[in-house]
Amino acid sequence: MRVSDIEWGALHQALRTEYPVPARRPTLPEWIRDLVVAHAGQVLQVEVTRAGLRQAPGGAPDWKRWRLARAVRRAAPRRRKPRR
């Protein structure tokens, strides 16, 4: 994700505002990832958990959830590379 210097500063300011205690503050990438997951879950009407996706009441049809869950499972091994 690309952001300008002004947007980067605004993100840092928002993070500092939401988490005023520095010791409890997540890193900026962790915070952004949580925001993106929450937004995607709300838009797709699914509940995102570490184990997978659960259908929210009145949420997306099963085939959409299955397709998204498959994409998440396929992406996970690519992100996790063995450390040497």
C-alpha positions in Angstrom: 0.0 0.0 0.0 1.4 3.4 -0.9 0.8 6.5 1.1 2.1 10.0 0.8 4.2 11.6 3.6 1.1 13.6 4.7 -1.0 10.4 4.8 1.8 8.6 6.7 1.8 11.4 9.3 -2.0 11.3 9.6 -1.8 7.5 10.2 0.8 7.9 12.9 -1.3 10.7 14.5 -4.5 8.5 14.4 -2.6 5.6 16.0 -1.2 7.8 18.8 -4.7 9.2 19.4 -6.3 5.7 19.5 -3.5 4.2 21.7 -2.3 7.0 24.0 0.0 4.6 26.0 3.1 3.9 24.0 3.8 0.6 25.7 0.4 -0.8 24.6 0.5 0.7 21.1 0.6 -1.9 18.2 3.0 -1.2 15.3 1.6 0.8 12.4 1.4 -2.2 10.0 -0.4 -4.3 12.7 -2.9 -1.5 13.2 -3.5 -1.0 9.5 -4.0 -4.7 9.0 -6.6 -4.8 11.8 -8.4 -1.9 10.2 -8.4 -3.5 6.7 -9.6 -6.8 8.1 -12.4 -5.1 10.0 -13.5 -3.1 7.0 -13.4 -6.2 4.7 -15.4 -8.2 7.2 -18.0 -5.5 7.4 -18.2 -5.0 3.6 -18.3 -8.8 2.9 -20.6 -9.4 5.9 -18.4 -12.1 7.4 -16.7 -12.4 10.8 -12.9 -12.9 10.3 -11.2 -15.0 12.9 -7.8 -16.6 13.1 -9.3 -20.0 12.2 -11.2 -18.7 9.2 -14.4 -16.9 8.2 -17.8 -17.3 9.9 -21.0 -16.1 8.4 -22.4 -13.0 10.0 -26.2 -12.9 10.5 -27.7 -11.9 7.2 -24.2 -12.0 5.7 -22.8 -13.0 2.3 -23.8 -16.2 0.6 -21.8 -19.4 1.3 -20.1 -19.4 -2.1 -18.6 -16.0 -1.5 -17.3 -17.0 1.9 -15.8 -20.2 0.6 -14.1 -18.4 -2.2 -12.6 -15.8 0.2 -11.6 -18.5 2.7 -9.8 -20.4 -0.1 -7.9 -17.2 -1.1 -6.9 -16.6 2.5 -5.6 -20.2 2.9 -3.6 -20.0 -0.3 -2.1 -16.6 0.6 -1.0 -17.7 4.1 1.8 -20.1 3.1 3.2 -17.4 0.7 3.5 -15.0 3.6 5.1 -17.4 6.0 8.6 -18.2 4.8 10.8 -20.5 6.9 13.5 -18.6 8.8 17.1 -19.7 8.5 
